[in-house]
Every structure is written in structure tokens, then in C-alpha cells.
Amino acid sequence: MNDNLHIYVDGSFSSDTQTGGWAFVVYHNEIQIASASGRLHARSNGHTEILALLRALEWIAISKTGEDIVVWSDSHYVVDGCNRLLKIWRNNGWKRVVANPRERKRAIPDLEEWQAVDRTLADLTSTIIRWCKGHSGSTGNEEADKLASVRLLDSGT
């Protein structure tokens, strides 16, 4: 890690109960300085992953640190969505478009969350989203995973 802020995000989901947990953990100079987590009714694991990112981005916007920030996620859905798909979806009127012109445009899963991420990232120009391998010993990723999983198992909110 370098002097930038590093934020690790993660989500967890139970298809049996349709509940999920989300979490983020903030590090500066390898020292944990903040964290947050929550429990919610969720649609999918991707939904909890994108909510974890959104909550982290909201924290960044409120904190106004002025530093370069790297947000780490073990979710390809989140990283690919932010780094490649957001621009495509926005340019296509927030619809998924496939190469077959006869096939109708399809809705984007978690559309409202993706639109909120897009709006928030537009104001956070010094924030980048990167992929990290999950369950590989990264302290930040393991801590975010633990917090999200604990929230998933909580009986309260």
C-alpha cells in the first residue's frame, strides 16, 4: 500500500432468506481508520456488492479527504461495471444492448444502484476502482468480508 486511502468493499448474500450484508473498511498508511456495515433485504449477491461500493463512495463524498483513493473489490461485477460498463450503459439510455438488432434492449440489474454509483463517481475524480482476489490473505478484503458476513447473520438491522 502507499499513502493513498485504500477502501475494501464486500457483500454477502443468502438466497434462502433473501437478505444480505455489505461492508467497507478504510485504510490510511496500512492503519484501519474507518469501517461501516449493514444488513438489508437483497436481490442477489451482486446487489450487496454494489451496495457496499455505493456506501463506500458516499463515505468518500462526505469525508472530502482530497486524497487519491483506491477502492478494492473482489467482485468482477462491481469492477467491470465501474471501469467498463457504466459508460456503455449511460450511452445506451441505461439499457443493455446486444449485437442482435432484433433482440430487445434489456434492463440492467441493480439499475438504481448503478445510476447512483455513476453520479457519485462523476464527482470523485481521484477515486479509482480496482479488483483484488478474494480470500487471498489481503487484510482489508478479509476484514470487509468478515463484516459483511457478520451483518448477514445478524437478526437485527
Secondary structure as UniProt FT lines:
FT   STRAND          5..14
FT   TURN            15..18
FT   STRAND          19..28
FT   TURN            29..30
FT   STRAND          31..41
FT   HELIX           45..63
FT   STRAND          69..73
FT   HELIX           76..80
FT   HELIX           81..85
FT   HELIX           86..91
FT   TURN            92..93
FT   TURN            101..102
FT   TURN            109..110
FT   HELIX           111..123
FT   TURN            125..126
FT   STRAND          127..131
FT   TURN            134..135
FT   HELIX           139..153
//
